[in-house]
């Protein structure tokens, strides 16, 4: 059964995934904490730690590639899709299922201002970046209420989803600190997380360019300047967004031969 069918057939899918992920994260935090001495968590800055920043930036992009392709089953093995999705979900703090539901709804209602979880219309980029994830979560809640109704059970479930989401995010954040220590957390994880958030915002905003005639937005392939060329090279064609929407299962949509109908930004 597909993820969206599960979402519309199982009212507990969302909260159950958050609870399971939070329990796993707590167990991992306990395990990792006992691997290190107290001295490991004392900050000792060295200049070589600055070299972790570009590695973190690259890892933030890989996290986007992993969760994106795991969502569509683009890895060659089923278990590899699951593991890569879970790892990226921990990196992005809110788990694999939370991201997966939003992305699948985005594909179903792409550029529909009322239904798309993150349409670029009507907002400037930084306004969009600030609101993207909160707005996306709100849209998933709308789909849930439309299907299951606004009952006492759904209200309790929504409250539970919010609480478990906050616990999950906090425990995932703690896990990375305990695993990497203060230097790794500051110079590797923090840049990777910021990069990941900005990359998703940039793709969802600029890779849905507005038609100058109609004013409507639609997925586009972005490869017209040095930034896009480097991003597509290192992050597996991540800005070939029109190609991705046309054939989501492709691991690297840059390798897809362009059809005449595909819009490419130049």
N, C-alpha and C positions, 0 to 999 in steps of 0.2 A: 504494500500500500504506500502511495506517495506521501510525502510529508504534509502537503496541504490537505489531502484526504484525511490523514490522521488528525490534523488540527480541527477539521470540521466534524469528526466523529468521536473525538476524545476530549471532553472539556478540561481534563486534568493534564493534558500533554505538556503545556507550557510550564506550569508550576512544578510538575514532577521532574522535568529536565533540570530546572533550577535547583531543586532540592537535592537531586542526585549529584549534580555538579558541585554544589556547595559541600556536601559530605565528603566527596573525593578530595576536594581542595583542602578541607580541614585536616583530613588524614595525611595528605602530602605535606602540609605545613608542619605537623607534629614530627613526621619522619625526617624531613630536611633539617629541622631545628636541632635534632639530636645528632646530626652528622657533623656539626661545627662546634668549635669552642666559642666561648664568650668573646675572645679576642678577634674572631672573624668579623664580628659586627661592630668593631671600632673602625671609624673612618681614618684611613692613612692615605692621603692623596699623594700620587706620584704623577709626573708629567706624562708618562706613557698611558695613563688612564684616558687622556684626551683622544687616543687612537680608537677607543671604544665607541666614540660618538658616530663616526661614519659607518661602523659595523652595525650599530643600533639603527641607524637610518635605513640601511639596506634590509635589516631584519624586519623592520616595520612594514616595508613593501612586500617582503616574502610572506609575512603574516596575512596580508590582504590577498595575495595570490593563493595561499593555502586554503583559507576559509572560503574563498570565492569558488575555487575549482572543486573543493570537497563538497560544497553544496550541490554542484551539478554532476557529481560523480565522474569528474574528469581524470582522476588518478586511475591507473590501470587495474588496481586491485581494490576490492570493496573495503577490506580492513584498512588499507592505506588511506582511503577517503575519510574513514571514521577517525583514525588517529590524527591525521593532519588537521581535520576540522576541530577536533577537541583541543589540540595543542594551540591552534590559532585562537580558539574561543577563550582559552585561559589567558593568552597574551592580551586579548582585547577586553578581558575582564568579565564579560557577560555570557560566556558560554557559546557553544556551537549552535544549539537550537534557537536561541534568541535571535542571533544574526541570520540564520537560515530562513526563518519564517518571514522576516522583513524583506530579504532579498527575493524570495520567491513571489511574494505579493507585488514587489516592484516590477518583476518581469511580467506579471499578469496584467498590471494596470499602468505600464510604463507611460510617463508623461501625462497621465490623467490627473489634473490638478486636484480633483476631489478624492481620488482613490489611491494614487501612487503614494507610498510612504514618504518619499523625498523628492517631490517635483521641484525643479529649479525655478519655475515661474514665480514672479512677483517679489522675489527676495534678491538683495545683493549678496555677493559671495560670503562675506564675513557674517552677515545675518543668517544666511543659510547654514554656514558651518556651526554657529552656535546652537541652532535649533534642530539640526538634522536628526540626531538620534532620539531626542525627546519627541519630535514630531512623528518619527517613524514608529516608535513604541505606541504612541497614541492611535495611529492608524491601525495597528494590529489589534488594539483593544476595541476599536470601532468594528472591525470585521468579526471579532469574537461576540460582541453584544448583538450585532445584526443577526448572527446565527443562533445564539443561545438565549437571547433576550436579556432584559435587565431584571434579574430575579435576586432574591436574597443570596442564593448560592453563587451566582456570578459576581455579585458585589464582594462576597467574602473571598472568592478566588482571586479577584483583581487585587484586593488588599494583600493577600498572601503572596501573589506574584511580585508585588512591589517590595515587600519585606525580604523575601528570599533573594530577589535580585540584588538588593543592597548588601545582604550577607555574602552572596556569591562574589560580588565585585570586590568587597573588602578582603575576603579570604584569598582570592586570586592575587590581589595586589600584595598581600602579606607573603604569599608563596614566593613571588618573584624576589622580594626583598630578602627572605630567608635563604633562597637558593643562591642569589648572586652577591649578597653582602652589600654594604652601603656604596662602595665604589661601582660595582657592576650595576646596581639599581639606578644610580644617578647618571652615570655616563653611558650605559648601554640600554637599560630598559626604558628609562624616561624618554630619550630621543626616539626609540623605536615606537613607543606608544603615541607620541605626538605626531610622528611621521605617518603612522597608520591612520590616525583620525583625519589629518589634513589630506592625505591621499584619497581616502574615500570621499571626503567632501569635494575635493577638486574634480574627481572623476564624475561624481553624480551631478555636479554643477556644469562644468565646462565640456564634458563629453556628451551632454544633451544640449547642443547648440540651438539657438533660436533661429528659425527661418526668417530672413529679413522681409519677406513678402507677407506671409501669413501670421508671423509672430508666434507660431507654435514651436515647441521644442520636440526633438526626437534624437535617438542615439546617433552619434557620429564617430568616425574614426579619426583620432587625433595623432598626427605624426609630422606636423609641419614646422616644428622648430627644434632646436637642440635639446631642450628639456624633454619633449615628448619622445624624441628618437632615443635618448639615453634611457628613459623610463621604460619604453617598450623593449629595449634591448635587455636590460637587467631584470625587469619584472615581467617577462614572458608576454609581451604584447598587451599589457594591461589597459592601454588607452585605445585599443581597437574595439571600441564599445559597440559600434553598430554591428560588427562581425559577431561579437559575443551575443548580442540580442538575437541575431539571426540563427546562430548555432551555439547555444550555451555550453554544450558538452566539450567543446574544443579547449584543450589545456592552454594553447597559445593561439589566440584568434588572429594574430598577425600573419600566420601561415595560411589563412583561408584566402582563396582567390576571390578578389572583389567582383561582385556582380554589378551590372550597370546601375541597378536600382539602389545600391548601397551608397549612402551619403558620406562623402569624405571631406573633412574640413581642410582647406588649404589656404 
